[in-house]
Amino acid sequence: MSERRPVECWLADMDGVLVHEGHPVPGAPEFISRLRESGKRFLVLTNNSIYTARDLSARLQAVGLDVSEDLIWTSALATAAFLADQAPGGSAFVIGEAGLITALHGMGYVLTDRNPDYVVLGETRTYSFSTITTAIRLVERGARFLATNPDTVGPSPEGPLPATGAVAALITKATGVEPYFVGKPNPLMMRSALNRIEAHSETTAMVGDRMDTDVISGIEAGLRTVLVLSGVTRREDIGRYPYRPSLVVDSVADLVDEV
C-alpha cells in the first residue's frame, strides 16, 4: 500500500469487518478510535437496507464502536441518492423496512401503489406474497425495477433467510425484467460513498471481508482494497478469483498502524 499516494480516506464494510454475530471484531474499537483521532475522513458501509443510519449507529455504540449516523452509508441511502439524481421528486412502490422508507422519504419521494415510477425492492424480515404480487403487476405495467442489493440470503439464528436478490429473481422470473442493483458489488455504491465524504479514489482504501462484493466493487471504483479474514472470505478462497486485493490481513487490528 506504500507504492501509491498515502491513504487519506477509508471506507469500511460493517458486518464481518467491524462486527461479527453481534460482537465487535477484535481491534475494531481501536481501528475506529484511530480513524477519529487521525482526522481522516471515513464511512462505514453496509448492503443492509433494513435499518436507518441512526439505528445502526445505536447498535454499534451498544457494542463499543463510536460511529455517528453521519458516518454510515447504507444501500438504502445509496438507492435514495441514485433515485434523487435520476428522477427527482418521483414515486415508488417499496418493499422494505424503515431504512429504505426513511431514505426515500428524505429525498422527497412519494410512496404509492398507483402508477409509481419505480418498484424498489429492499431487505425485509417479513416478505409478503401480496406485496410481491403487487410489485410484479406494477413492473408488468411499466414501473422501472430497482433493488438495493443482490444478496440472495441473509443470516438468522435458525439458518439462512431469503434476501433481496432471491426475491428480485422471483420478480424477474415472473416479469422478464431484470432489476438495477445499487448496492455492492455495483461500484456506484463506492462512488456515492466517495462523494459523501468528498474523497478521491486514488487516496481512498476500502476494507471488506468479501471478495465478491467489497473487493471487486472497490477495484472497479479505483480504490485500494483491503481484505480482512474476519468475515466471509477465507485465505484459501482468494485464489479462486481473477482479481486480488491490495492487501490481505487477519482483521482490522492489523490496520490500526496504517491509519
N, C-alpha and C positions, 0 to 999 in steps of 0.2 A: 504493500500500500504506500510505500515511500517513493515509488518511481514517478508518481504524479504529484500534482499540487496538493498541499495539505488539506485534509478533510475539515471543512468549516461547518457543515451541517449534517445532521443524522436523521434518518428515518428508521424506525424500528417496528417490526411486527409485534403484536401483543402476545397472543397465545403461542406457547412454545418458546418464546424468546424472553419475555418478562415474567409471565405466569404460566404455570402448568397445573392443570386439575385444581384450580382454585388457590394455589400456593405460589409465592414468588420463587422464581428460578434463582438458585444461588448466584450472588453477585449482582442481581438486578437492582436492589436498592442502592448499592454503591455506584452502579453504572448511571442511574438516573441522577443521583446526587452529583456525580462528576459532571454530567452534562449541564446541570443547572449552575454549578459553581463556575464552569468554564465560560458561561455566557454564550455558548454556541447554540444556534437555532436547531430545534429538533421537533419531530412529530412522532406520535405513536399511531400506527396504522392497524386497522382490522377490517376483514371482509364481513364481519358480523354486522348485520343491519338491524338487529332486534332492539338494541339499546341506544339511547341518546348518548352524546359525549358526556353529558353531566352524570348519567347513570354509571358509565364506565369509569369516570374519574372517581366516583364514590367507591366503586368496587376495588379499584387499585389502591386508593387511600386506605381502605379497610385491611389490606394485606401489607401495608407499609411502603407503598410506592407513591411518591408525591408527584402526581401528574395532573395538572389542572385541565379542565374541559377544553380550553382553547388549544391544548397541545395534543388533542386526539382527533384523528381523521378516519371516519368510517366509510364503508362502501355506500351507506345511505346518504351521507353528506356529499360524497363524490357524485352520486347519481343525481342528487338535487342540483348541484352546481352545474352538471352537464346539461340538465333539462333547462335550467335558467338561461344558459348560453344558447341552446338550440331553439327553444320555443318559450321565450319569456311570458309569464302570466298565463300559461296553458292549463290544461286539465288532465287528470289521470284517474284511472281506476286502480286502486292499490291493494295488493295482497301483502301484508306485512304488519309490523308492530310499531310501537311508539317511536323507535329510532328513525324509521323511514317516513312515517306520517308527519312527525315533527319537522324533519328536514325539508320535506316538500312544502308544508305549510309556511315554513320560514322563507321559502323562495317565492311565495305568493301564488302557489298552485292551488287550484280548486280540485277537490277530490269528489268524484262523481261516477255513477254508473250509466250516465246518459250521454252518449256520444263523446266519450273522452278522446283527447288527442293521443293518449298513451295508456297502455296497460303496463303497470310497473310491478314486477314481482320481486319480493324480498323474502327474508327469513321470517318464519313464524313457528312457534311451537305447536300450533293447532291449525294445520292446513284444513280448510273446509271444502268439501266436494262441491257445495253450491257456489262458493266464490270462484273456485277453479272453473266451474262450468260457465259462470258469467264472464270470466276472463277469456275463455275460448270463444264465446259468442261475440264478444267485443272485438277481438282480434280478427275473427272472420268478417266482421263488418268494416274493418279498415283501421282500427286503432293500431298504432305502432307499438311494438312489443319490446320492452326493456326489462332487464333483470340486474339486480345489484351485484351478483357474483355467481360463478359457475360451480361452486362447491356442491357435490352431489349428496354427501352425507355429513351429518354433524354428530358430535358425541353426546351420550347420555349415560347415566349410571347403569341403565339396562342394556345398553348397546347402541349401535348406530341408528340415527334417525334420518329420514329423507329430508334433504335440504333444497335450497333454491334451484340448483342445477337439475336435480331429479324431477322437480315439479315443472321446471321450464321444458324439460324433454317431453313430459306428458302433454303440455300445451302445444308444443311443436308437432308432436305426432298427430294431434287432433286437427291442427290447422295447416300444417305445412309451412309455418312461419317460424324462422329462427329468431331468437331474441338477440339484442345487443347487450353484452355483459360489460358493465362499467368497472367492477372491481378486479382485483388481481386474478389472473395474470395479465390483464389489459394494462399496458404501460400508462394509459390515461390516468389511472389511479395514482401512479407515481408523479406524473406531470402536474396533476391538480394539487398534490401534496407539496411539490416544489413551489408552485405558485403561492400556496397558502403561507409559506414561511419566507418567500422571496429568496429562494435558494437557487443555485446554479448546479446543473447536473455534474459538471466537471469536478466540483468540490464537495459533493454530497455522497454519503455512503448509505446503503440500505442493508439493514440487518434482519435476516429472516431464518426460519427453520425449515423451509420447504424449497426444494429445487424447482418444483413445477409451478410455483406461484411467485414467491418472494424473489428468488434469484433471477428467474427468466424475465420478470417484469422490470426488475432493476436494471438488468443488462440492456433490455430493449429501450429503456428510458435514458441510457447513457451513464448510469451511476456505477460507482464501485459497489461491489456486493460482498457481504459477509454472511456465510452460512454458519449458524450455530447448531450444534448437535444435541441440544437440549429439548428438541421437539420431535417432529415427524421424520425428517430425513436422517438416515444413519450413514456413517462414513462409507460403508461398503456399497451404498446406493449411488454415490456420486458418479462413479464411473459409467453408469448406465445412461447418463445424459450427454448430449453432444455439446454441451457448454459447461463452463466451470465458473465458480465464484472467485472473486479476487482473493478471498481469504477464508479459511475454514478454522473454526475454534470450537472448543467444547461448550462454552457458554459465554454470556456477556461479561462474566467475571474476567475473562481474558482480554476484554476490550477497554477496561477502566483506564489503563495507562495509555491507550491510543487516543483518548479524548483530549 
